[in-house]
Amino acid sequence: MGSEKRRLVAHLMRRAGFGATSDDLDALDGLDYDRIVDDLVDPPDTSWMGDHLVRRFHHEQSGMISGFAPGEYWLYRMVTTKAPLIEKATLFWHGIFATGYPKVVHGKVLSNQIDMFRRNGLGRLDDLLVELSKDPAMIVWLDNEYNHSGAINENYGRELLELFSMGVGNYSEDDIKEAARAFTGWTIGNTEYMVLRSDRDSDWPYGRIAWHFEFKEEDHDNGEKTFLGETGNFNGNDIVEIVCRQEATARFISRHMYSFFVADEPPVAQWPHVKLRDPAAIQELVDAYLAGNHSIKEMLRTLFKSDFFKSSQVRYKRVKSPAELTAGVLRLSGHLDRPRRDMVVHGMRVQYMGQWLQNPPSVEGWHQGEEWVETGNLVERVNFASEQLGDTNMPGVASMVSRIVDQSVSKDELLERCLEELGEIELAEDTSDSLKEALSGGPVDRDKATEVLRLIAATRDFQRC
């Protein structure tokens, strides 16, 4: 296997992105670890395949009439981006601020929300929550267009505190009502007409209307409010500012961040009843949040440079989500070197694995960790990975096989070389022993190397990161 530094960088790239090829790791060999982290959180190059290519070949990803196109479009960005942490952070926030197609019914509006996460996901939490509160998909998802002065709708105020920032036990029912009052008048422009027109699709073939935020002063409650112990004529911006000052918010976001980037934690509903896996790590993230003026970027910089992240004890302690698995495999196989009709199939495979992007099962998002690998989903995951990485028609696979065979490796070296080509994958001892036993016969040629890549892709270790 490669050096310890190379294995650490591979671990970083699996968590801060969607994995790295052997060529990617070669390109990073000359940089020290902290520089690599800094380039991830402040990427010098944010390019990807590009709208001009994707939309030229996929008309549906321009109009986005259905609920499928936004996820397919996003998958292109995950696979081809040169700034993987931006897409990974966007996926992180999508799992927390869950909105879905059945209620919003506008693929373009949902895709616009993802773009908002992309722009704000590494900034200050305050700014992200204000933009979330103005986001048309969220306004419709949590009924804030029905939140009026004198007739409040508590849905958004409740979820802002319970699921988006503080967590159960850190606020009162009165705080929810006062937050709802502060967000009255935060709605979508020309609401009734826009809903009616879009429902009828009268603007075809240009796609459904992209709703826009509007603040209606005449519908806003300007009365005095008392929220989390503070009193004033608060509006939505004030509520967000107060929320973001709370240590409970710092702890809530830190635990989410630890679960997504370090090691799987139980679902949020269990947090009041289940102890933290690593309290010291959470405190380190809390301190970074408070010291960094609520900067998500600085929290992640602290996380990736921390001893708890670098520890070998947290490697392969996260089960990859379907989107992470699919994007990582496609980056390795090189299949999406240009726009392809196969993207429609790849998008469906993510759904078959249990994750319909931009259509989570509830406001809680997806239950992650080992819940990703129930029997049916696991078969789909294994089949997809082994099919892609066992197909030498894929340019990335062909390159890996050629490098392995051209180096004239022995049978004893073959497994290790294949693991290196797949991005310094590490296998549990029993898995490694089983593969060596299964591969004991036959010459080391292209077919044998391809078989090893396919079998590695089918292991339980490959399902983790």
BELBEL-V360553 format. One record per run of one state. SS is the DSSP state (~ for helix, > for strand, _ for the rest). FROM is the first residue (numbers start at 0). LEN is the number of residues. If there is no record, write none. Layout:
ss=SS from=FROM len=LEN
ss=SS from=FROM len=LEN
This chain:
ss=_ from=0 len=3
ss=~ from=3 len=13
ss=_ from=16 len=5
ss=~ from=21 len=7
ss=_ from=28 len=4
ss=~ from=32 len=9
ss=_ from=41 len=9
ss=~ from=50 len=7
ss=_ from=57 len=2
ss=~ from=59 len=4
ss=_ from=63 len=5
ss=~ from=68 len=12
ss=_ from=80 len=3
ss=~ from=83 len=13
ss=_ from=96 len=3
ss=> from=99 len=1
ss=~ from=100 len=4
ss=_ from=104 len=2
ss=~ from=106 len=14
ss=_ from=120 len=3
ss=> from=123 len=1
ss=~ from=124 len=10
ss=_ from=134 len=1
ss=~ from=135 len=6
ss=_ from=141 len=2
ss=~ from=143 len=3
ss=_ from=146 len=1
ss=> from=147 len=1
ss=_ from=148 len=2
ss=> from=150 len=1
ss=_ from=151 len=3
ss=~ from=154 len=8
ss=_ from=162 len=10
ss=~ from=172 len=10
ss=_ from=182 len=3
ss=> from=185 len=3
ss=_ from=188 len=2
ss=~ from=190 len=9
ss=_ from=199 len=13
ss=> from=212 len=3
ss=_ from=215 len=1
ss=~ from=216 len=3
ss=_ from=219 len=5
ss=> from=224 len=3
ss=_ from=227 len=2
ss=> from=229 len=3
ss=_ from=232 len=3
ss=~ from=235 len=10
ss=_ from=245 len=1
ss=~ from=246 len=15
ss=_ from=261 len=6
ss=~ from=267 len=6
ss=_ from=273 len=5
ss=~ from=278 len=13
ss=_ from=291 len=3
ss=> from=294 len=1
ss=~ from=295 len=10
ss=_ from=305 len=1
ss=~ from=306 len=4
ss=_ from=310 len=1
ss=~ from=311 len=3
ss=_ from=314 len=4
ss=> from=318 len=1
ss=_ from=319 len=2
ss=~ from=321 len=12
ss=_ from=333 len=8
ss=~ from=341 len=11
ss=_ from=352 len=6
ss=> from=358 len=1
ss=_ from=359 len=9
ss=~ from=368 len=5
ss=_ from=373 len=1
ss=~ from=374 len=15
ss=_ from=389 len=5
ss=~ from=394 len=12
ss=_ from=406 len=4
ss=~ from=410 len=11
ss=_ from=421 len=7
ss=~ from=428 len=10
ss=_ from=438 len=7
ss=~ from=445 len=12
ss=_ from=457 len=3
ss=~ from=460 len=3
ss=> from=463 len=1
ss=_ from=464 len=1
